[in-house]
Amino acid sequence: MSWKIVLVLYGVIVTFQIFSSFHRVYAACGVIFIILSVLRGGNKKASDLYDWLGMVICLAGF
């Protein structure tokens, strides 16, 4: 299965959730993903100022 199909399924499957507070769980997972992504860095380089600034903007909810 192509990685693009997996990403599409990941985005579509969550729309069928009937759990009443699923949006909070999903948002908490997103926060953890954002923080760990910036702390870990990527492509064998450390996170720069713009990565940190983007994280702050995302976490502030803008």
WOKANOR-V471099 format. One record per run of one state. SS is the DSSP state (H for helix, E for strand, C for the rest). FROM is the first residue (numbers start at 1). TO is the last residue. Records with the same first field share a line. If there is no record, write none. Layout:
BEGIN
SS->FROM-TO + FROM-TO
END
This chain:
BEGIN
C->1-2 + 17-21 + 41-41 + 43-44 + 46-48 + 61-62
H->3-16 + 22-40 + 49-60
E->42-42 + 45-45
END
